[in-house]
Amino acid sequence: MKSVLIIEDDLTLSLMLKTWLSKKKFQVETALSVADAKKKIAEFNPNIVLSDLRLPDESGISLLKWIKEKYPEIVVIMMTGYADIQTAVESIKSGAFDYISKPFNPEVLFSKINEAFVVQKEAPKEKNTSSSSQLVANFGEYVKGTSPAYNKLYEYIDLVAPTKLSVLIKGASGVGKEHVARLIHEKSERSSGPFVAVDCGVLSKELAASDFFGHVKGAFTGAIGNKTGYFLTADKGTLFLDEIGNLSMDIQIQLLRVLQEKKFKPVGSEKEIPVDVRIIAATNEDLGFAVANGFFRVDLYHRISEFLLSVPTLAESKEDVPSYLYHFLEISNGELNKKITGFSQEALDLLVNYSWPGNIRELKNIISRLTLIAQGAQITPDLIPDYIRKQELIENYAVRTSDENEKERIEDALRFSNNDKTKAAALLNIDKKTLFNKLKIYGIVS
């Protein structure tokens, strides 16, 4: 059984994590301090250590260094509730596999833990450097596509990676835009520098400036100390801005100024800090629509899109689906301790011919589920969900997907219009009454 040691002095969080991971079929132990953790590691010999950065007797960094020296095979994930990216980056340099900021989405943590098990399985039985472990983590879930669409994508990646051009990556949800961004970084002259990924969709409008540029102590209520922002953390490296269309107009203006002047001021400071960062942005939205309607600055759009890349959907690269199926089957076998050898021909045909609207992310999740429930040596048609297995239900699923797309468009319009219903209705080319009806139908709270 896969084992995890949680090192956390917050008893409520520690108990919550233990209960949640135990339900996920992990063997879990907990420790409240560094001293307690060292004893538990010797007795428990966990596969994964999930540790807070701040502990009552010593720092999580010192414990991390001790683990990497004494037990190099253990994979460590750090947690921080202080939004201290600089310290988190230091943990990566000291050998941590990854870090996660509190409060976090449990499913995100679960994903990181599963990635860590893949790394542990594939890594040589010797001390890993942080760069090698990160490389496996970042690319371990992907297999290179060979379809004409993917060949063109990789050709363009090889062309743009060595340059200083900013890159805008377009693609549907689930196609692997961050993977493409990391690949550009690894192939660039900045590969030895940091790669900092930011999900612009979850940034608080009020704190986004602090997140990007940092702040000084006392800059605003709650600023109890200095903070390093994403730009300084990514200095001499790459800053990846995922779903950049979600940024507010105020932050767009500040971002444009930094890209033009290559310097910034932390919130509350008068001191300008020079910065050398390459920007790679990504979106699954129509930024042209946002620019045309005044919700995204045209000058910023041109700054971030010196080179455009489009990541193909699985529907556009059917030839690659079998490779992905077997690749994720191998990963799922390792994660779930199963030995499924492959797919029956009928099951393979059903999966290859499915449209995969959720792309690689959906494929990975489906294969993980099929691997878990399979009892025989192969995955057979009876295990495959009805909406894939039965053609008439595929059509129903297409209708449901269309509804989901409409819901997404409505949510996008509300976001672009700052929740102004009149403007949102105009953007959607419907009247305000129809918009309110659709808000009720889709359960959209605004």
C-alpha positions in Angstrom: 0.0 0.0 0.0 1.2 3.5 -0.8 2.2 5.4 2.3 2.2 9.1 3.2 3.5 10.9 6.3 1.8 14.2 7.0 3.9 16.7 9.0 1.6 19.4 10.2 1.1 21.1 13.6 -2.4 22.3 12.8 -4.3 19.3 14.3 -7.5 20.0 12.4 -5.9 20.2 9.0 -3.7 17.1 9.9 -6.8 15.1 10.8 -8.7 16.2 7.8 -5.8 15.2 5.4 -5.3 11.9 7.1 -9.0 11.1 6.9 -9.2 12.2 3.2 -6.1 10.3 2.1 -7.1 7.2 4.0 -10.3 7.2 2.0 -8.2 7.3 -1.1 -6.6 4.0 0.0 -3.3 5.5 1.3 -1.6 4.3 4.5 -1.2 7.5 6.4 0.7 8.6 9.6 1.0 12.1 11.1 3.7 14.0 13.0 3.4 17.4 14.7 7.1 18.5 14.7 10.4 17.8 13.0 11.6 15.7 15.9 8.5 13.6 15.8 8.8 13.4 12.0 12.3 12.0 12.1 11.1 9.2 14.4 8.1 8.4 12.2 10.2 8.3 9.1 12.6 5.8 10.6 9.7 3.6 11.8 7.2 4.1 9.0 9.5 4.5 5.9 6.9 6.4 3.9 6.8 6.8 0.1 5.7 10.4 0.3 6.3 13.1 2.9 3.8 16.0 3.0 5.3 18.7 5.2 4.4 22.2 6.3 7.2 24.8 5.7 6.8 26.2 9.2 6.9 23.8 12.2 7.2 24.5 15.9 10.7 23.2 16.5 12.6 23.6 13.2 11.8 24.8 9.6 10.4 22.5 7.0 13.4 23.3 4.8 15.8 21.9 7.4 13.7 18.7 7.6 13.7 18.5 3.8 17.5 18.7 3.6 17.7 16.0 6.3 15.3 13.7 4.4 17.2 14.2 1.1 20.5 13.3 2.8 19.3 10.3 4.9 16.4 9.0 2.7 16.9 10.3 -0.9 14.2 7.9 -2.2 11.5 9.6 -0.3 9.5 12.2 -2.3 8.7 15.4 -0.4 5.9 17.9 -1.1 5.9 21.1 0.9 2.9 23.0 2.1 2.8 26.7 3.0 0.0 28.9 4.4 2.1 32.1 4.1 2.0 32.5 0.3 5.7 32.7 0.5 6.7 31.7 -3.0 10.4 32.5 -2.5 10.6 30.0 0.4 8.7 27.5 -1.7 11.1 27.9 -4.5 14.0 27.4 -2.1 12.3 24.1 -1.1 12.4 23.0 -4.7 16.1 23.9 -5.0 16.7 21.8 -1.8 15.1 18.7 -3.4 11.4 19.0 -2.8 9.3 17.5 -5.6 6.7 20.2 -5.5 4.9 22.6 -3.2 1.3 23.7 -2.6 -0.1 26.8 -1.1 -2.8 26.8 1.6 -5.7 26.8 1.4 -5.6 24.2 -1.4 -8.0 22.2 -3.4 -7.7 18.5 -2.1 -8.0 17.2 -5.7 -5.0 19.3 -6.7 -3.0 17.9 -3.8 -4.2 14.4 -4.8 -2.9 15.0 -8.3 0.5 16.1 -7.0 0.8 13.1 -4.8 0.0 10.7 -7.7 2.6 12.5 -9.8 5.1 12.0 -7.0 4.4 8.3 -7.0 5.2 8.2 -10.7 8.4 10.0 -10.1 9.4 7.7 -7.3 8.7 4.6 -9.5 10.6 5.9 -12.5 13.5 7.6 -10.8 16.8 5.8 -10.3 17.5 4.5 -6.8 19.9 7.3 -6.0 19.6 10.9 -4.8 17.6 13.0 -7.3 18.5 16.5 -8.1 15.6 18.9 -7.9 15.9 19.6 -11.6 15.7 16.0 -12.7 12.8 15.2 -10.4 10.9 18.2 -11.7 11.6 17.2 -15.3 10.1 13.8 -14.7 7.1 15.4 -12.9 6.5 17.9 -15.6 6.7 15.6 -18.5 5.9 12.2 -17.0 2.2 12.5 -17.9 2.8 13.2 -21.6 3.8 11.2 -24.6 4.8 13.0 -27.7 2.1 13.1 -30.4 3.0 12.0 -33.9 0.0 13.3 -35.9 0.5 16.0 -38.5 -1.1 18.6 -36.1 1.3 17.6 -33.3 4.4 17.5 -35.6 3.6 21.0 -36.6 3.3 22.1 -33.0 6.6 20.6 -31.9 8.3 22.1 -35.0 7.1 25.5 -33.9 8.1 24.8 -30.3 11.7 24.1 -31.5 11.7 27.3 -33.5 10.4 29.7 -30.9 12.0 28.1 -27.7 15.6 29.5 -28.3 14.3 33.0 -29.0 13.2 35.8 -26.7 9.7 36.1 -28.1 6.7 36.0 -25.9 4.4 33.2 -26.7 0.6 32.9 -26.5 -0.7 29.3 -26.4 -4.3 28.7 -27.5 -6.1 25.5 -26.9 -9.2 23.9 -25.5 -9.4 22.9 -21.9 -7.4 19.7 -21.1 -5.1 19.7 -24.1 -1.9 20.3 -22.1 -1.1 24.0 -22.5 1.1 24.1 -19.4 3.0 21.1 -20.7 3.8 23.0 -23.9 4.9 26.1 -21.9 7.2 24.0 -19.8 8.6 22.4 -22.9 9.4 25.8 -24.4 11.1 26.7 -21.2 13.2 23.5 -21.0 14.4 24.1 -24.6 15.2 27.7 -24.1 18.4 29.5 -22.8 16.5 30.1 -19.6 16.1 26.4 -18.8 18.4 26.7 -15.7 16.2 29.5 -14.4 12.8 29.2 -12.6 9.5 28.3 -14.4 6.7 29.9 -12.4 3.1 28.9 -13.4 0.3 31.2 -12.4 -3.4 30.3 -12.8 -4.9 33.8 -13.5 -8.4 32.3 -13.1 -8.0 32.0 -9.3 -6.2 35.2 -8.5 -8.1 37.6 -6.2 -8.8 40.9 -7.9 -7.8 42.8 -4.7 -4.6 40.9 -4.1 -3.5 40.2 -7.7 -1.0 43.1 -7.7 0.6 41.8 -4.5 0.7 38.3 -6.0 2.5 39.5 -9.2 4.8 42.2 -7.8 5.0 41.5 -4.1 4.5 44.0 -1.3 6.3 45.6 1.6 5.3 45.3 5.2 2.4 47.6 6.1 1.4 48.2 2.4 -2.2 47.4 3.3 -4.2 45.8 6.1 -2.9 42.3 6.6 0.6 42.9 5.1 2.4 41.8 8.2 5.7 41.3 6.3 7.4 41.7 3.0 6.3 39.4 0.2 8.1 38.4 -3.0 5.8 38.3 -6.1 5.7 36.1 -9.1 7.8 38.4 -11.3 10.8 38.5 -9.0 10.5 34.7 -8.3 10.6 34.1 -12.1 13.6 36.5 -12.7 16.0 35.0 -15.3 13.4 32.4 -16.1 9.9 32.0 -17.5 6.5 33.3 -16.1 3.6 31.2 -17.4 0.3 33.0 -17.2 -2.5 30.4 -17.6 -6.0 31.7 -18.6 -4.6 35.2 -19.0 -8.0 36.4 -20.2 -9.3 36.4 -16.6 -7.0 39.3 -15.5 -8.8 42.5 -14.5 -8.2 45.6 -16.6 -6.2 47.2 -13.7 -3.8 44.3 -13.6 -3.5 44.2 -17.4 -2.3 47.8 -17.3 0.3 47.1 -14.7 1.4 43.9 -16.5 1.8 45.9 -19.7 3.9 48.5 -18.0 6.3 45.8 -16.6 6.7 44.2 -19.9 7.5 47.5 -21.6 9.8 48.9 -18.9 11.2 45.6 -17.5 11.0 46.9 -14.0 8.3 47.1 -11.3 7.5 48.5 -7.9 6.2 46.2 -5.1 2.9 47.3 -3.6 3.6 50.0 -1.1 7.2 50.6 -2.2 8.7 53.5 -4.2 11.8 51.4 -5.2 11.8 50.1 -8.8 13.2 46.6 -9.2 14.6 45.5 -12.6 13.4 42.1 -13.8 14.3 39.8 -16.7 11.4 37.5 -17.4 10.0 35.7 -20.5 6.3 35.6 -20.7 4.4 32.6 -21.9 0.6 33.0 -21.7 -2.3 30.6 -22.4 -6.0 30.8 -23.0 -8.9 28.6 -23.9 -11.0 31.7 -24.6 -11.4 33.9 -27.7 -9.1 36.8 -26.7 -9.9 38.4 -30.1 -13.5 38.6 -28.9 -12.3 40.1 -25.6 -10.1 42.7 -27.4 -12.9 43.6 -29.9 -15.3 44.2 -27.0 -12.9 46.2 -24.8 -12.3 43.6 -22.1 -8.7 42.8 -23.0 -6.2 45.5 -23.9 -5.1 45.4 -27.5 -1.6 46.6 -26.7 -1.2 43.9 -24.0 -2.5 41.3 -26.5 0.2 42.2 -29.0 2.9 42.1 -26.3 2.1 38.6 -25.2 1.4 37.2 -28.6 4.6 37.8 -30.5 4.4 34.1 -31.5 1.1 32.1 -31.5 0.8 28.4 -30.9 -2.3 26.3 -31.1 -2.4 23.0 -29.3 -4.6 20.4 -31.2 -7.5 18.6 -29.6 -7.6 14.8 -29.5 -10.3 15.0 -32.1 -7.8 16.7 -34.4 -5.1 14.1 -33.7 -7.0 10.7 -33.7 -3.8 8.9 -34.6 -2.3 9.7 -31.2 -5.2 8.4 -29.1 -3.8 4.7 -28.9 -0.4 6.0 -27.7 -2.1 8.1 -25.0 -4.3 5.2 -24.0 -1.4 2.8 -23.4 0.7 5.6 -21.8 -1.9 6.4 -19.2 -2.7 2.7 -18.7 1.0 2.3 -17.7 0.8 5.2 -15.3 -2.5 4.0 -13.8 -1.1 0.6 -13.3 1.8 2.1 -11.3 -0.5 4.4 -9.3 -3.1 1.8 -8.5 -0.8 -1.3 -8.2 -2.6 -3.0 -11.0 -1.2 -5.2 -13.9 -3.7 -4.6 -16.7 -1.9 -5.6 -19.9 -4.0 -3.7 -22.4 -7.4 -3.3 -24.2 -9.6 -5.8 -26.0 -9.9 -4.8 -29.7 -13.5 -3.8 -29.3 -12.7 -1.6 -26.3 -9.8 0.0 -28.1 -12.0 0.8 -31.1 -14.6 2.4 -28.8 -12.0 4.5 -27.1 -10.2 5.6 -30.2 -13.4 6.6 -32.0 -14.7 8.6 -29.0 -14.6 12.4 -29.6 -12.8 13.2 -26.2 -14.2 16.7 -25.7 -12.2 16.9 -22.4 -9.0 16.0 -24.3 -6.0 14.6 -22.6 -7.3 15.4 -19.1 -10.5 13.5 -19.7 -8.6 10.6 -21.3 -6.3 10.3 -18.3 -9.2 10.3 -15.9 -11.2 7.6 -17.8 -8.2 5.3 -18.1 -7.5 5.7 -14.4 -11.1 4.7 -13.6 -11.1 1.8 -16.0 -7.8 0.5 -14.6 -9.2 0.6 -11.1 -12.4 -1.3 -11.8 -10.9 -3.9 -14.3 -10.8 -7.4 -12.8 -9.2 -9.3 -15.7 -6.0 -8.8 -17.6 -7.6 -6.5 -20.1 -10.0 -3.5 -20.3 -13.2 -4.8 -22.0 -16.2 -3.0 -23.5 -18.5 -3.7 -20.6 -16.3 -1.5 -18.3 -16.5 1.6 -20.6 -19.1 4.2 -19.7 -22.3 4.1 -21.6 -21.9 7.6 -23.2 -18.8 6.2 -24.9 -20.0 2.6 -25.5 -23.4 3.4 -27.0 -23.7 5.6 -30.1 -27.1 7.0 -29.2 -25.7 8.2 -25.8 -22.8 9.8 -27.5 -25.3 12.0 -29.3 -27.0 12.8 -26.0 -23.6 13.6 -24.5 -22.9 15.9 -27.4 -26.1 17.8 -26.5 -25.0 17.9 -22.9 -21.6 19.2 -23.9 -23.3 21.9 -26.0 -25.2 23.0 -22.9 -22.0 23.0 -20.9 -20.4 25.2 -23.6 -23.3 27.6 -23.4 -22.9 27.8 -19.6 -19.2 28.5 -20.1 -19.9 31.3 -22.6 -22.4 32.9 -20.2 -19.8 32.7 -17.4 -17.2 34.2 -19.7 -19.5 37.1 -20.6 -20.3 37.8 -17.0 -16.6 37.9 -16.2 -15.7 40.0 -19.2 -18.4 42.5 -18.2 -17.6 42.5 -14.5 -20.9 41.0 -13.8 -22.9 43.7 -15.6 -26.0 41.7 -16.8 -26.9 44.3 -19.5 -23.4 44.2 -21.1 -23.2 40.4 -20.7 -26.6 40.0 -22.5 -25.3 42.3 -25.3 -22.1 40.2 -25.7 -24.1 37.0 -25.9 -26.6 38.7 -28.4 -29.6 37.8 -26.2 -32.0 40.0 -24.3 -31.6 40.5 -20.5 -34.7 38.4 -19.7 -33.3 35.4 -21.6 -30.0 35.8 -19.8 -31.8 35.7 -16.4 -33.7 32.6 -17.4 -30.4 30.9 -18.4 -28.8 31.9 -15.2 -31.6 30.1 -13.4 -31.4 27.1 -15.7 -27.7 26.6 -15.3 -27.6 27.5 -11.6 -25.1 30.3 -12.1 -24.9 32.5 -9.1 -23.8 36.0 -9.9 
